Structure formats: structure tokens, C-alpha cells
Amino acid sequence: MRRSRSGRFGRMMKGVVWSVLALSLMAAGILGFLFFTVTGNDWLSQWLSYGSELSLRADGLEFRIEQWTDSLEMRVEQWIPETVRPFFD
């Protein structure tokens, strides 16, 4: 049986397309790896500093809430008569 030229050309184009796709995926993987390894330390340090800042803000917020609850507790204690206070300790 004789094969037609269009069949060979189609197979050749299919091979070229698959090769280009495979090479582009490999290049994207290599570029992504290089991008994240070269800039990864910078990104990591930025995330760590951002996390530290959030932690400090959370600590400050926790301190303010603690002060507020302490002052509220002191106000409530002042409303309780002296004779009843030992039952609340």
C-alpha cells in the first residue's frame, strides 16, 4: 500500500506540535523553578516580616482587650456589695 504525502505531512506536523508543547512545558517548569529559587528567599523574608507584623498587631489587640475586660471587671466588682463579694471570688 502506498502512503500519501498528506498523511506524512500530518504526522510530521503532529510530531512537531507535540515536541513544541513538550519543550514549552519543560521550559516553563525550568523557568518557574529558577524564579522561585532565586526570588524565593526574598519572598520568604517578606512573608516572615509580614507575619511578624501581624503577630505584633495581634498582641497589641490582645493587650487592649485584656485591659478593657479588666476595667469592665473592676466596674462590675464595684457594683457588687461588700457583703456579697466573697461569694464571687
For each residue, the residues with C-beta under 8 A, 3 or more apart:
1:
2:
3: 7 8
4: 7 8
5: 8 9
6: 9 10
7: 3 4 10 11
8: 3 4 5 11 12
9: 5 6 12 13
10: 6 7 13 14
11: 7 8 14 15
12: 8 9 15 16
13: 9 10 16 17
14: 10 11 17 18
15: 11 12 18 19
16: 12 13 19 20
17: 13 14 20 21
18: 14 15 21 22
19: 15 16 22 23
20: 16 17 23 24
21: 17 18 24 25
22: 18 19 25 26
23: 19 20 26 27
24: 20 21 27 28
25: 21 22 28 29
26: 22 23 29 30
27: 23 24 30 31
28: 24 25 31 32
29: 25 26 32 33
30: 26 27 33 34
31: 27 28 34 35
32: 28 29 35 36
33: 29 30 36 37
34: 30 31 37 38
35: 31 32 38 39
36: 32 33 39 40 43
37: 33 34 40
38: 34 35
39: 35 36 42 43
40: 36 37 43 44
41: 44 45
42: 39 45 46
43: 36 39 40 46 47
44: 40 41 47 48
45: 41 42 48 49
46: 42 43 49 50
47: 43 44 50 51
48: 44 45 51 52
49: 45 46 52 53
50: 46 47 53 54
51: 47 48 54 55
52: 48 49 55 56
53: 49 50 56 57
54: 50 51 57 58
55: 51 52 58 59
56: 52 53 59 60
57: 53 54 60 61
58: 54 55 61 62
59: 55 56 62 63
60: 56 57 63 64
61: 57 58 64 65
62: 58 59 65 66
63: 59 60 66 67
64: 60 61 67 68
65: 61 62 68 69
66: 62 63 69 70
67: 63 64 70 71
68: 64 65 71 72
69: 65 66 72 73
70: 66 67 73 74
71: 67 68 74 75
72: 68 69 75 76
73: 69 70 76 77
74: 70 71 77 78
75: 71 72 78 79
76: 72 73 79 80
77: 73 74 80 85 88
78: 74 75
79: 75 76
80: 76 77 84 85 88
81: 84 85
82: 85
83:
84: 80 81 87 88
85: 77 80 81 82 88 89
86: 89
87: 84
88: 77 80 84 85
89: 85 86
